[in-house]
Every structure is written in structure tokens, then in C-alpha cells.
Amino acid sequence: MGYKRRARLLFLGQSAEVAADLARERAPEWVKPVGEPPFDLVIRLGEADDPAPEGVRCLHWPETDRDGLIRRIDGLAGGMRLLARSEGTTAPGE
């Protein structure tokens, strides 16, 4: 199967801009924070309750501090690396 492109993420909440910057910095080969559709994944931060577009997977990350966001982003990218390794593929950005 393999990855054809980076995952397009939409972050919602007060820390959305910080999370997008951290994602670009820590996992640029795996994710692409975007502000306009289409999205692959919507991530609500903290108390954000914005509705996700229909048909798009949505996660809630209660952490809004930098260290918590880094742990979550690193975990997301780590999961993608693991899946790619199991499929014998590489990151779409490589």
C-alpha cells in the first residue's frame, strides 16, 4: 500500500497555531498542517468543541502546553513510522 502523501491535519482550539508549528518542525515528512479542506484528521485541542467536517476522523488532545503537544505529535508520527515500516515503505516526504 504505502503512503502517497503527508497526512493533512487541522488543529482546532487556542493552541492550534502552536500545534501546527510543532508538527511542521517535528514531523514534516509525515504531516502537513492545513487550514482548508480536504483534511485527513482533525485534532481538537484542550476545550475546543468545533465540529469536524463530516466523514473526517477527529481526535481530542486535552494537552495544550508545549511539552504535551510535543509528546502527542511525536506519538502520531511514531505510529505512522511504525505502519510504514510494517509495509516496507518510507515517509511520503522522503
C-alpha positions in Angstrom: 0.0 0.0 0.0 2.4 2.7 1.2 2.0 6.4 1.8 1.4 8.6 -1.2 1.4 12.0 0.6 1.7 13.5 4.1 -1.4 13.4 6.3 -3.3 16.7 6.2 -4.1 17.8 9.7 -6.4 20.5 11.0 -5.8 21.6 14.6 -8.7 23.4 16.4 -8.5 25.3 19.7 -6.5 28.1 21.3 -3.2 26.3 20.8 -3.9 25.4 17.2 -1.2 27.6 15.7 1.4 26.3 18.2 0.5 22.7 17.5 0.7 23.3 13.7 4.2 24.9 14.1 5.3 22.0 16.2 4.0 19.4 13.8 5.8 21.2 10.9 9.0 21.2 13.0 8.9 17.7 14.4 7.3 15.6 11.7 7.5 17.4 8.4 7.9 14.2 6.4 4.7 12.8 7.8 2.2 15.6 8.4 1.1 18.8 6.7 -0.9 21.1 8.9 -3.5 22.8 6.7 -6.3 25.4 7.2 -8.5 24.5 4.3 -10.2 21.2 3.3 -9.6 18.4 2.5 -8.4 17.1 5.9 -7.3 13.6 6.8 -7.6 14.2 10.6 -9.0 16.9 12.8 -7.4 17.4 16.2 -9.3 19.3 18.9 -7.0 20.8 21.5 -8.0 21.5 25.1 -11.6 22.6 25.4 -12.2 23.1 21.6 -15.6 21.8 20.6 -15.6 23.0 17.0 -17.4 20.4 14.8 -15.3 18.3 12.5 -16.3 18.1 8.8 -18.5 15.1 8.0 -16.5 12.0 7.2 -13.3 13.2 8.8 -11.7 11.4 11.7 -11.5 13.6 14.8 -9.2 13.2 17.9 -9.2 15.2 21.1 -5.9 16.1 22.8 -6.5 17.6 26.2 -3.0 18.9 26.4 -2.4 22.4 25.3 1.1 23.0 26.8 4.1 22.7 24.5 5.5 19.6 26.2 2.2 17.8 26.0 1.7 18.7 22.3 5.3 17.5 21.5 4.5 14.2 23.1 1.3 13.8 21.1 2.9 14.9 17.8 5.9 12.6 18.3 3.5 9.7 19.1 1.4 10.4 16.0 4.5 10.5 13.8 5.9 7.4 15.5 2.7 5.5 14.8 3.0 6.5 11.1 6.6 5.4 11.0 5.7 2.0 12.5 3.0 1.5 9.9 5.3 2.4 7.1 8.0 0.1 8.4 5.5 -2.8 8.6 4.5 -2.1 5.0 8.1 -1.7 3.9 7.6 1.8 2.7 9.1 5.2 3.5 7.7 8.6 4.5 5.9 10.4 1.7 8.1 13.4 2.2 11.4 11.5 1.7 
